[in-house]
């Protein structure tokens, strides 16, 4: 499989911005995704970015893509306690192959 | 609410039992997946069905047996499992078309093998 790396933990104060980083390996990946997993639940698709874009904004979420460095980030503005979860990036170089990052556990401190 | 439904939510089984996990989606997706997830780890791919045919088996032990009765349903039959098979089992589906076809996950079945 592919090596998709994320830092394991992130802790922020409520109201601050969170930035979760991801490095991927397959430059042919057409779409890159961010998923959120709350305790006891499956993975929820949050947002995605097409590889010919360098930024995408969706309400409080901003995705930045640096294709040259194979670096993807997810910024959450005005982070709330409900944002506490594990966040996974994923790349998809082919139609039915998805490679997930190691996951970042976000803790929001009230 | 997820559009991929998995049952049961929780399952406890002994090592000699036979049980099945079920998954259903009505999004018209033609690819369905089984993933295994250990605590705080990323999901690990087990099987992929594409147009109701098994297209990927990630060297999964034969005590796990997938079945795709039709394009909306996916089962995972379990027999003679080991305690290390205890995990969250996630079903997912995708459109598998040209363009953006992300995975849509169910909420999983929490399996405990005693």
Interface residues (C-beta under 8 A of the other chain):
Chain A: X31 X33 X35 X40 X41 X42 X43 X44 X45 X48 X50 X86 X88 X90 X92 X95 X96 X98 X100 X101 X102 X103 X105
Chain B: X2 X4 X6 X31 X33 X40 X41 X42 X43 X45 X48 X50 X55 X56 X90 X92 X94 X96 X97 X100 X101 X102 X103 X104 X105 X106 X107 X108 X110
